[in-house]
Amino acid sequence: MKYFFIILSTLFIMANAQEYKAVFNCNAKDMQYVASRMILVERTMDMIEKNGDTTKFAITIHGGCAPIVSKNYDEIVLDEKDLESIKASQQQLIKLSEKGVEVVVCAMSLNANTIPKEDVIPEVKISQNSFIDTIRFQNNGYALMVFE
C-alpha cells in the first residue's frame, strides 16, 4: 500500500509539472551585466527544476554581446576591465549549453565585431540572423527575456 501511494504521488507530480520555455536575447554591451545575467539564467533553471518542472531555454546573442562567443575575445576587446566578465560569461555559456540550453549567435554581429566564424566556441550555433531565431522561438511559445 505504501508503494501505491508513492507511485500515485509521483504520477500526480509528473502530471502537474510545467515546462518553462524562454529565449534570452543578449544585446548588451556592459560585460559585467551580461556575466551576471548568464549566472541568473542557470539559477532560474535550477529553481524551476527543483520544483519538479522542466526548462527549455535558448540564448540568442547579437550586437555588443557577441564577443562572449569568441575563443580570442582578448584580441577584440579594448577595455581590460571587461576581460574577466567576458571570460565568466563564456564559461557560463559552455555550462548552460551542457545543461541543454541552445545558444545562437548572429553571423552579422560576428562580422560587425570582426570575429571570424572559426573563432566561435563549439557550443554556439552560428545563425544567419539571430532576430529570425528569436522570432522562431517566440512563435514556438518561448517567453522573451531581454539583456539590454
C-alpha positions as a Markdown table, in Angstrom:
| # | Residue | x | y | z |
|---|---|---|---|---|
| 1 | Met | 0.0 | 0.0 | 0.0 |
| 2 | Lys | 2.9 | 2.3 | 0.8 |
| 3 | Tyr | 4.3 | 1.9 | -2.7 |
| 4 | Phe | 0.9 | 2.5 | -4.2 |
| 5 | Phe | 0.8 | 6.0 | -2.6 |
| 6 | Ile | 4.4 | 6.7 | -3.7 |
| 7 | Ile | 3.6 | 5.8 | -7.3 |
| 8 | Leu | 0.4 | 7.7 | -7.2 |
| 9 | Ser | 2.1 | 10.8 | -5.7 |
| 10 | Thr | 4.9 | 10.6 | -8.4 |
| 11 | Leu | 2.3 | 10.3 | -11.2 |
| 12 | Phe | 0.4 | 13.3 | -9.7 |
| 13 | Ile | 3.5 | 15.4 | -9.6 |
| 14 | Met | 4.5 | 14.5 | -13.2 |
| 15 | Ala | 1.0 | 15.2 | -14.5 |
| 16 | Asn | 1.1 | 18.7 | -12.9 |
| 17 | Ala | 4.7 | 19.5 | -13.9 |
| 18 | Gln | 5.1 | 22.5 | -16.2 |
| 19 | Glu | 7.5 | 23.2 | -19.0 |
| 20 | Tyr | 9.1 | 26.7 | -18.8 |
| 21 | Lys | 10.3 | 27.9 | -22.2 |
| 22 | Ala | 12.3 | 31.1 | -22.6 |
| 23 | Val | 14.6 | 32.7 | -25.0 |
| 24 | Phe | 17.2 | 35.1 | -23.5 |
| 25 | Asn | 18.1 | 37.8 | -26.1 |
| 26 | Cys | 21.5 | 39.3 | -25.3 |
| 27 | Asn | 22.4 | 42.6 | -27.0 |
| 28 | Ala | 24.0 | 44.3 | -24.0 |
| 29 | Lys | 27.5 | 45.9 | -24.2 |
| 30 | Asp | 28.0 | 46.0 | -20.4 |
| 31 | Met | 30.0 | 42.8 | -19.9 |
| 32 | Gln | 29.7 | 42.8 | -16.1 |
| 33 | Tyr | 25.9 | 42.9 | -16.6 |
| 34 | Val | 26.0 | 40.1 | -19.2 |
| 35 | Ala | 28.0 | 37.9 | -16.8 |
| 36 | Ser | 25.5 | 38.5 | -14.0 |
| 37 | Arg | 22.6 | 37.6 | -16.3 |
| 38 | Met | 24.3 | 34.4 | -17.5 |
| 39 | Ile | 24.5 | 33.3 | -13.9 |
| 40 | Leu | 20.9 | 34.2 | -13.4 |
| 41 | Val | 19.8 | 32.0 | -16.3 |
| 42 | Glu | 21.3 | 29.0 | -14.6 |
| 43 | Arg | 19.9 | 29.9 | -11.2 |
| 44 | Thr | 16.4 | 30.3 | -12.8 |
| 45 | Met | 16.8 | 26.9 | -14.4 |
| 46 | Asp | 17.8 | 25.3 | -11.1 |
| 47 | Met | 14.9 | 26.9 | -9.2 |
| 48 | Ile | 12.4 | 25.7 | -11.8 |
| 49 | Glu | 13.8 | 22.2 | -12.0 |
| 50 | Lys | 14.0 | 22.0 | -8.2 |
| 51 | Asn | 10.2 | 22.4 | -8.1 |
| 52 | Gly | 9.8 | 19.4 | -10.4 |
| 53 | Asp | 9.1 | 21.4 | -13.6 |
| 54 | Thr | 11.2 | 21.4 | -16.7 |
| 55 | Thr | 13.0 | 24.1 | -18.7 |
| 56 | Lys | 13.6 | 24.6 | -22.4 |
| 57 | Phe | 15.8 | 27.7 | -22.7 |
| 58 | Ala | 17.7 | 29.3 | -25.5 |
| 59 | Ile | 20.1 | 32.3 | -25.7 |
| 60 | Thr | 20.3 | 34.5 | -28.8 |
| 61 | Ile | 23.4 | 36.7 | -29.0 |
| 62 | His | 24.0 | 39.7 | -31.2 |
| 63 | Gly | 25.3 | 43.3 | -31.2 |
| 64 | Gly | 27.6 | 44.2 | -28.3 |
| 65 | Cys | 27.2 | 40.8 | -26.7 |
| 66 | Ala | 28.9 | 38.9 | -29.5 |
| 67 | Pro | 32.5 | 38.9 | -28.1 |
| 68 | Ile | 31.4 | 36.4 | -25.4 |
| 69 | Val | 31.4 | 33.6 | -28.0 |
| 70 | Ser | 34.9 | 34.2 | -29.4 |
| 71 | Lys | 37.8 | 31.9 | -28.5 |
| 72 | Asn | 40.0 | 35.0 | -28.9 |
| 73 | Tyr | 37.9 | 37.7 | -27.1 |
| 74 | Asp | 41.1 | 39.2 | -25.6 |
| 75 | Glu | 42.1 | 40.2 | -29.1 |
| 76 | Ile | 38.9 | 42.2 | -29.9 |
| 77 | Val | 38.0 | 43.7 | -26.5 |
| 78 | Leu | 39.7 | 47.0 | -25.9 |
| 79 | Asp | 38.6 | 47.6 | -22.3 |
| 80 | Glu | 40.7 | 45.5 | -19.9 |
| 81 | Lys | 38.0 | 45.6 | -17.2 |
| 82 | Asp | 35.7 | 43.6 | -19.5 |
| 83 | Leu | 38.0 | 40.6 | -20.0 |
| 84 | Glu | 37.2 | 38.8 | -16.7 |
| 85 | Ser | 33.5 | 39.4 | -17.3 |
| 86 | Ile | 33.7 | 38.0 | -20.8 |
| 87 | Lys | 35.6 | 35.0 | -19.6 |
| 88 | Ala | 33.0 | 34.4 | -16.9 |
| 89 | Ser | 30.1 | 34.8 | -19.4 |
| 90 | Gln | 31.8 | 32.4 | -21.8 |
| 91 | Gln | 32.3 | 29.8 | -19.1 |
| 92 | Gln | 28.7 | 30.1 | -18.1 |
| 93 | Leu | 27.6 | 29.7 | -21.8 |
| 94 | Ile | 29.5 | 26.5 | -22.0 |
| 95 | Lys | 28.0 | 25.3 | -18.8 |
| 96 | Leu | 24.4 | 26.2 | -19.9 |
| 97 | Ser | 25.0 | 24.5 | -23.2 |
| 98 | Glu | 25.9 | 21.3 | -21.4 |
| 99 | Lys | 22.6 | 21.6 | -19.5 |
| 100 | Gly | 20.7 | 21.7 | -22.8 |
| 101 | Val | 20.4 | 25.4 | -23.4 |
| 102 | Glu | 20.5 | 26.2 | -27.2 |
| 103 | Val | 23.0 | 29.1 | -27.8 |
| 104 | Val | 22.9 | 31.0 | -31.1 |
| 105 | Val | 25.0 | 33.9 | -32.3 |
| 106 | Cys | 24.2 | 36.2 | -35.2 |
| 107 | Ala | 26.6 | 36.0 | -38.2 |
| 108 | Met | 26.1 | 39.7 | -38.9 |
| 109 | Ser | 27.1 | 40.5 | -35.3 |
| 110 | Leu | 30.2 | 38.4 | -35.7 |
| 111 | Asn | 31.1 | 40.3 | -38.8 |
| 112 | Ala | 30.4 | 43.7 | -37.1 |
| 113 | Asn | 32.6 | 42.7 | -34.2 |
| 114 | Thr | 35.4 | 41.3 | -36.5 |
| 115 | Ile | 35.0 | 37.8 | -35.1 |
| 116 | Pro | 35.9 | 35.1 | -37.6 |
| 117 | Lys | 33.4 | 32.2 | -37.6 |
| 118 | Glu | 36.4 | 29.8 | -36.9 |
| 119 | Asp | 36.9 | 31.7 | -33.6 |
| 120 | Val | 33.4 | 30.9 | -32.2 |
| 121 | Ile | 33.4 | 28.4 | -29.4 |
| 122 | Pro | 31.9 | 25.0 | -30.5 |
| 123 | Glu | 28.9 | 25.2 | -28.1 |
| 124 | Val | 27.4 | 28.1 | -30.1 |
| 125 | Lys | 25.4 | 27.7 | -33.3 |
| 126 | Ile | 26.0 | 30.5 | -35.9 |
| 127 | Ser | 22.8 | 31.9 | -37.3 |
| 128 | Gln | 22.4 | 33.9 | -40.4 |
| 129 | Asn | 20.2 | 36.4 | -38.4 |
| 130 | Ser | 19.5 | 35.9 | -34.7 |
| 131 | Phe | 16.4 | 38.1 | -35.0 |
| 132 | Ile | 14.9 | 35.3 | -37.1 |
| 133 | Asp | 15.8 | 32.7 | -34.4 |
| 134 | Thr | 14.4 | 34.9 | -31.6 |
| 135 | Ile | 11.1 | 35.2 | -33.6 |
| 136 | Arg | 11.1 | 31.4 | -34.2 |
| 137 | Phe | 11.5 | 30.7 | -30.5 |
| 138 | Gln | 8.7 | 33.2 | -29.7 |
| 139 | Asn | 6.4 | 31.6 | -32.3 |
| 140 | Asn | 7.1 | 28.3 | -30.6 |
| 141 | Gly | 5.9 | 29.6 | -27.2 |
| 142 | Tyr | 9.1 | 30.8 | -25.7 |
| 143 | Ala | 8.9 | 33.8 | -23.4 |
| 144 | Leu | 11.2 | 36.6 | -24.5 |
| 145 | Met | 13.7 | 37.8 | -21.8 |
| 146 | Val | 16.0 | 40.6 | -22.9 |
| 147 | Phe | 19.5 | 41.6 | -21.7 |
| 148 | Glu | 20.0 | 45.2 | -22.8 |
